Amino acid sequence: MRTIVEIQNVTKTIKGRTIIDSLSFNVNKGEVFGFLGPNGAGKTTTIRMIVGLIGMTSGDIKILGHSIKSDFEKAITHVGAIVENPEMYKFMSGYQNLVHYARMSKGVTKEKINETVELVGLTDRIHDKVKTYSLGMRQRLGLAQCLLHDPKVLILDEPTNGLDPAGIREIRDHLRMLARERDMAVIVSSHLLSEMEMMCDRIGIIQKGKLIDVQLISDFVQGNEKVYEIEVDDKEKASFVIRELYSDLQVQLIENGIAVPLKREAVPVIVKELVNNEIQIYGIKEMTKTLEDRFLEVTSKEGTNHV
């Protein structure tokens, strides 16, 4: 089975207010799926419904074909999750915390605990008390807790919150490795868009409880058009010429020329027109959009149903 998590037309209503509105998407094994949205969009509510912390008003969520609604125990067996912050006993060592947690699952051996500790890079400090751990180490210990029972799905809500750049990179590398080598489905919610861009294979964007779009991250960032920066001797004239040719284009004046969103096939047409109008062209370069650029572009469109 390629699809591991199925969100099927899920709606959540609280006191007559629709928090999540007919949400549907799938997450596949071996991928890191990024769940993005502005604050209050419904990310954490959705994650809480996936792990069964709150009920859904309608729709269903299935983990490996098992319904969270009607077959919760079988469904949740396959899930490891950290919702908000990992909680542990600070007066105990990291190892003691894992032993205590392992008692909640069947068949977790000492060998499995040691293997998981090594996997998250805590071997040197696992017997120290948790109160001496940095935030990054606590996040890694939380990740170890999630992995003890070999889940097929890993769900992390803001896993890099409060971490320094080195800690963020560690978590990112661990998640990529788990998806790739363990064939896990990893769902990550975060507001650090630059990190999501490096971490995720696909992203789903939610706004006001509705899913705007789900795309491969490379496709989403680039879209159908790319922005080209054209260095010219007369940017006002160049802007006028382009708008005469394509009246609907948004031409932006920049320091050394103009920036214009174009499809690839339109580039030579624009160049020819500029040359015909005796405008000197000193260079053309493609401006790379970031996930942040596209995210803000998409979520700022009120009432948009698609990208």
C-alpha positions as CSV (number, residue, x, y, z in Angstrom):
1,M,0.0,0.0,0.0
2,R,1.6,3.3,-1.1
3,T,-0.9,5.6,0.6
4,I,-0.6,5.4,4.4
5,V,-2.6,8.3,5.7
6,E,-6.0,9.2,4.1
7,I,-7.8,12.4,5.2
8,Q,-11.3,12.0,3.8
9,N,-13.6,15.0,3.7
10,V,-12.9,15.9,7.3
11,T,-14.9,18.7,9.0
12,K,-14.6,20.0,12.5
13,T,-17.3,22.4,14.0
14,I,-17.0,23.9,17.4
15,K,-20.0,25.9,18.8
16,G,-21.4,26.4,15.3
17,R,-18.1,27.6,13.9
18,T,-16.4,25.6,11.2
19,I,-12.7,25.2,12.1
20,I,-11.9,22.6,9.5
21,D,-13.9,22.5,6.3
22,S,-14.1,19.4,4.1
23,L,-10.4,18.6,4.3
24,S,-9.1,15.8,2.0
25,F,-5.5,14.7,1.2
26,N,-3.3,11.6,1.3
27,V,0.2,11.0,2.6
28,N,2.4,8.3,1.0
29,K,5.1,6.1,2.5
30,G,8.6,7.3,2.0
31,E,7.7,11.0,1.8
32,V,7.9,14.0,4.1
33,F,4.7,15.9,3.8
34,G,4.7,19.6,4.9
35,F,1.5,21.0,6.4
36,L,1.5,24.8,6.1
37,G,-0.8,27.6,6.9
38,P,-1.0,30.9,8.8
39,N,-1.5,30.9,12.5
40,G,-5.1,29.8,13.3
41,A,-5.6,28.1,9.9
42,G,-6.3,24.7,11.5
43,K,-3.0,22.9,11.3
44,T,-2.8,21.7,14.9
45,T,-6.6,20.9,15.0
46,T,-6.1,18.6,12.0
47,I,-3.1,16.9,13.6
48,R,-5.0,16.5,16.8
49,M,-7.8,14.8,14.9
50,I,-5.3,12.5,13.1
51,V,-3.9,11.2,16.4
52,G,-7.4,11.0,18.0
53,L,-6.9,13.8,20.6
54,I,-10.1,15.4,19.4
55,G,-13.0,14.0,17.4
56,M,-14.1,15.1,14.0
57,T,-17.6,16.3,13.2
58,S,-17.8,14.5,9.9
59,G,-15.6,12.6,7.5
60,D,-12.9,10.0,8.3
61,I,-9.2,9.6,8.8
62,K,-7.6,6.2,7.9
63,I,-4.1,5.0,8.8
64,L,-3.1,2.0,6.7
65,G,-6.7,1.4,5.9
66,H,-7.8,1.5,9.6
67,S,-10.4,4.2,10.6
68,I,-9.5,6.5,13.5
69,K,-13.3,6.6,14.1
70,S,-14.2,3.0,14.1
71,D,-10.9,1.1,14.6
72,F,-8.9,3.5,16.7
73,E,-6.6,1.1,18.4
74,K,-5.4,-0.6,15.2
75,A,-5.0,2.8,13.4
76,I,-3.1,4.5,16.2
77,T,-0.7,1.6,16.6
78,H,1.0,2.7,13.4
79,V,1.5,6.3,14.5
80,G,4.3,8.1,16.4
81,A,3.6,11.8,17.2
82,I,4.8,14.9,19.0
83,V,2.0,17.5,19.2
84,E,3.6,20.8,20.3
85,N,6.4,19.9,22.8
86,P,7.7,16.4,23.8
87,E,6.9,15.8,27.5
88,M,9.2,13.7,29.7
89,Y,10.3,13.3,33.3
90,K,13.2,15.7,33.8
91,F,14.4,14.1,37.0
92,M,15.0,10.9,35.2
93,S,17.7,10.1,32.6
94,G,16.9,10.0,28.9
95,Y,17.3,6.2,29.0
96,Q,14.9,5.8,32.0
97,N,12.3,7.9,30.1
98,L,12.6,5.6,27.1
99,V,12.3,2.4,29.3
100,H,9.2,3.9,31.0
101,Y,7.7,4.8,27.6
102,A,8.6,1.4,26.1
103,R,6.3,-0.3,28.7
104,M,3.3,1.2,26.9
105,S,4.1,-0.8,23.7
106,K,4.5,-4.6,23.2
107,G,7.8,-6.1,22.2
108,V,10.1,-3.1,22.7
109,T,13.4,-4.7,23.7
110,K,16.6,-3.2,25.2
111,E,18.2,-3.7,21.9
112,K,15.5,-1.7,20.2
113,I,15.9,1.1,22.7
114,N,19.7,1.2,22.1
115,E,19.2,1.1,18.4
116,T,16.7,4.1,18.5
117,V,19.1,6.1,20.8
118,E,21.9,5.6,18.3
119,L,19.5,6.6,15.4
120,V,18.7,10.0,17.0
121,G,22.3,10.6,18.0
122,L,21.9,10.6,21.8
123,T,24.3,7.7,22.7
124,D,26.8,9.9,24.6
125,R,24.2,11.6,26.8
126,I,21.3,9.1,27.1
127,H,22.2,8.3,30.8
128,D,22.3,11.9,31.8
129,K,19.2,13.5,33.5
130,V,16.8,15.1,31.1
131,K,17.0,18.4,33.0
132,T,20.6,18.8,31.8
133,Y,19.5,18.4,28.1
134,S,19.4,21.3,25.6
135,L,16.1,21.9,23.8
136,G,17.5,20.2,20.7
137,M,18.4,17.1,22.8
138,R,14.9,17.0,24.3
139,Q,13.5,17.1,20.7
140,R,15.7,14.2,19.7
141,L,14.6,12.2,22.8
142,G,11.0,13.0,21.9
143,L,11.7,11.7,18.4
144,A,13.2,8.5,20.0
145,Q,10.0,8.0,22.1
146,C,8.0,8.2,18.9
147,L,10.1,5.6,17.1
148,L,10.4,2.9,19.7
149,H,7.4,1.0,18.4
150,D,8.4,1.2,14.7
151,P,5.5,3.4,13.5
152,K,4.6,3.7,9.8
153,V,3.6,7.3,10.3
154,L,5.5,10.0,12.1
155,I,3.6,13.3,12.9
156,L,5.4,16.3,14.3
157,D,3.8,19.6,15.1
158,E,6.4,22.4,14.9
159,P,9.4,20.1,15.6
160,T,12.0,22.8,15.2
161,N,10.4,25.4,17.5
162,G,13.0,27.1,19.6
163,L,16.0,25.2,18.1
164,D,19.2,26.8,17.0
165,P,20.3,26.4,13.4
166,A,22.4,23.3,14.2
167,G,19.5,21.7,16.0
168,I,17.1,22.5,13.2
169,R,19.5,20.9,10.7
170,E,19.8,17.7,12.9
171,I,16.0,17.3,13.1
172,R,15.7,17.9,9.3
173,D,18.3,15.3,8.5
174,H,16.8,12.7,10.8
175,L,13.3,13.2,9.2
176,R,14.7,12.9,5.7
177,M,16.6,9.7,6.7
178,L,13.5,8.2,8.3
179,A,11.4,8.7,5.3
180,R,14.0,7.5,2.9
181,E,15.5,4.5,4.8
182,R,12.5,3.4,6.9
183,D,9.9,4.1,4.2
184,M,7.9,6.1,6.8
185,A,5.2,8.7,6.0
186,V,6.3,11.8,7.9
187,I,3.9,14.7,8.4
188,V,5.5,18.0,9.6
189,S,3.7,21.2,10.5
190,S,5.9,24.3,10.8
191,H,6.0,28.0,10.2
192,L,9.7,28.0,9.3
193,L,9.2,28.0,5.5
194,S,12.9,27.9,4.5
195,E,13.2,24.7,6.5
196,M,10.1,23.2,5.0
197,E,11.5,23.9,1.6
198,M,14.6,21.9,2.3
199,M,12.8,19.1,4.3
200,C,9.6,18.3,2.4
201,D,8.7,16.4,-0.8
202,R,5.2,17.7,-1.0
203,I,3.2,20.4,0.8
204,G,-0.4,21.0,1.6
205,I,-1.5,24.6,2.4
206,I,-4.4,25.2,4.6
207,Q,-6.1,28.6,5.1
208,K,-9.2,29.3,7.3
209,G,-9.8,25.5,7.6
210,K,-9.8,24.8,3.9
211,L,-7.1,23.1,1.8
212,I,-5.9,25.5,-0.9
213,D,-3.6,23.1,-2.7
214,V,-1.3,20.0,-2.5
215,Q,1.8,20.0,-4.7
216,L,5.3,18.7,-5.0
217,I,7.4,21.4,-3.4
218,S,9.4,22.1,-6.6
219,D,6.2,22.5,-8.6
220,F,4.6,24.8,-6.1
221,V,7.6,27.1,-5.7
222,Q,8.1,27.6,-9.4
223,G,4.5,27.6,-10.5
224,N,3.8,28.0,-14.3
225,E,5.7,31.2,-14.6
226,K,9.2,32.3,-13.5
227,V,10.3,35.9,-12.8
228,Y,13.0,37.2,-15.1
229,E,15.3,40.1,-14.3
230,I,16.2,42.0,-17.4
231,E,19.0,44.6,-17.2
232,V,18.4,47.4,-19.7
233,D,19.6,51.0,-20.3
234,D,16.1,52.5,-20.2
235,K,13.8,50.7,-17.8
236,E,10.8,53.0,-18.2
237,K,10.8,52.5,-22.0
238,A,11.3,48.8,-21.6
239,S,8.4,48.6,-19.2
240,F,6.2,50.5,-21.6
241,V,7.2,48.2,-24.6
242,I,6.4,45.0,-22.6
243,R,3.1,46.3,-21.4
244,E,2.2,47.2,-25.0
245,L,3.0,43.7,-26.0
246,Y,1.4,41.9,-23.0
247,S,-1.1,44.2,-21.3
248,D,-1.8,41.9,-18.4
249,L,1.9,41.5,-17.3
250,Q,3.0,43.0,-14.0
251,V,6.3,44.7,-14.8
252,Q,8.3,45.8,-11.8
253,L,11.0,48.5,-12.1
254,I,14.2,47.5,-10.2
255,E,17.6,49.1,-9.8
256,N,19.2,48.0,-13.1
257,G,16.2,47.3,-15.2
258,I,12.9,45.4,-14.9
259,A,11.5,42.2,-13.3
260,V,8.7,40.5,-15.1
261,P,6.9,37.1,-14.6
262,L,7.1,35.2,-17.9
263,K,6.6,31.7,-19.3
264,R,9.8,30.4,-20.9
265,E,8.5,30.6,-24.4
266,A,7.7,34.3,-24.0
267,V,11.4,35.3,-23.2
268,P,12.7,35.4,-26.8
269,V,9.6,37.3,-27.9
270,I,10.2,39.9,-25.2
271,V,13.9,40.2,-26.1
272,K,13.2,40.6,-29.8
273,E,10.6,43.4,-29.1
274,L,13.0,45.2,-26.8
275,V,15.8,45.1,-29.4
276,N,13.4,46.3,-32.1
277,N,12.7,49.3,-29.9
278,E,16.4,50.1,-29.6
279,I,16.6,49.2,-25.9
280,Q,20.0,47.9,-24.9
281,I,19.9,44.6,-23.0
282,Y,22.9,43.9,-20.8
283,G,21.7,40.7,-19.2
284,I,18.8,38.4,-18.4
285,K,18.6,36.1,-15.3
286,E,15.9,34.0,-13.7
287,M,15.0,35.0,-10.2
288,T,14.4,32.0,-8.0
289,K,11.3,32.1,-5.9
290,T,11.4,30.8,-2.4
291,L,8.6,28.8,-0.6
292,E,8.1,31.9,1.5
293,D,7.4,34.0,-1.7
294,R,4.9,31.5,-3.0
295,F,3.3,30.9,0.4
296,L,2.6,34.6,0.9
297,E,1.5,35.0,-2.7
298,V,-1.1,32.2,-2.3
299,T,-2.4,32.9,1.2
300,S,-2.8,36.6,0.6
301,K,-5.4,35.9,-2.0
302,E,-8.6,36.0,0.0
303,G,-11.2,33.4,-1.0
304,T,-8.8,31.6,-3.4
305,N,-9.7,28.0,-3.9
306,H,-6.7,27.0,-6.0
307,V,-3.2,28.2,-6.8
